[in-house]
Amino acid sequence: MDRPSWLRRFGPWILIMAAAIILPFVLPPFRLNLLGRFLALGIVALGVDLIWGYTGLLSLGQGIFFALGAYAIGMHLQLSSLDSGQLPEFFGLYGVKELPAFWQPFSSAFFTLFAIWIIPALVAGLLGFLVFRNRIKGVYFSILTQAALLVFFNFFNGQQKLINGTNGLKTDTALFLGQMVGSDSMQRLLFWITVVLVIGAWLLCRWLTRGRFGDALIAIRDDESRLRFSGHNPTAYKTLVFTVAGALAGISGALYTVQSGIVSPQFMAVPFSIEMVIWVAVGGRGTLLGAVLGAVLINYAKSLISEQLPETWLFIQGALFLLVVTALPDGVVGWWRQGGPKRLAAMVGIPPTAATYPSLDGDGAQQADKKAIAAKLESGGTP
């Protein structure tokens, strides 16, 4: 393996690992916490890219699965900080004397570790199977997922006695591994955990989108009827990939919750699920890496701009979406891979380098010959 190809293959991973090790000791705790949150959002963006970018299923309801994972870890942290027999404080406000039955399993860290992704995966799998077996797709699928999101949002929003309704569950003051979740040392540990899980989620999606399974997903996106005619069952493929995306959303929600300090029904708000689609569109559909970059960069830009000019972010977000639709249909990563920087340089008068022998561009004699030929052509002569 020559040096340029080695750098292209392993260079990004070296940079990611170096950043993961160095940034916790360089960034202030507040900025590190923000970066950890946005990396966590990159995991749900990977799931959106998996079902939309590769399979052509535009889901506007990923907030359901994101919130289910978030509530699973939130309920566990509420219970882990209490002595035996005690109840979370908000139960006393509504006259609840006994811990509800569905809360009790979350006192176990082992159960919660699996519930974070299994519960969202089961809900996504059930919903996907019911939808896909009836061959619902396209805009109808998008409307149905958004309708399901509204149902879950209204249900969770009204459960004041059981899950504190609109107030949500706080996690920053809870104890985990003997430390307060909101402490700087715990947030640094959570950042590293998030980096590892983002890489793991990327590798999983990369594995799923390669080989025959990945070819089947792309076939569903491009021509589902032809895939069905060839003897394959698209329902099974779509249900499985939707289930995986739900599990990724649950993991993302759990990581985001322990770094943001609270979980509430707002995670199921319609705008939040639409934003997930915008992250993937801006980063680049069907690229995986673009999904993570889009989630991190857009949310970081939102944070920085909102600190100075909070009223302008919605306009900027709308302009970004229009830019992608009109000028960058493949997103930033797609534009980069298709030689976008070279085309941009050509637009401002910088000549492209030779594709076969780039060293010739630095040869003075070659440059002189090019100028002489260009001058003859301008004067109407032949080269």
ABEGO torsion letter per residue (X at the ends): XBAAAAAAAAAAAAAAAAAAAAAAAABBAAAAAAAAAAAAAAAAAAAAAAAAAAAGBBBAAAAAAAAAAAAAAAAAAAAAABBBGBBBAAAAAAGBABBBAAAAAAABAAAAAAAAAAAAAAAAAAAAAAAAAAGBBEAAAAAAAAAAAAAAAAAAAABAAAAGEAAEBBAAABBBGGBBAABAAAAAAAAAAAAAAAAAAAAAAAAAABEAAAAAAAAAAABAAAAAAAGBBAAAAAAAAAAAAAAAAAAAAAAAAAAAGBBBAAAABAAAAAAAAAAAAAAEBGAGAAAAAAAAAAAAAAAAAAAABAAAAAAAAAAAAAAAAAABAAEAAAAAAAGAAAAAAAAAGBBBBBAABAAAAABAAAAAAAAAAAAAAAAGBBX
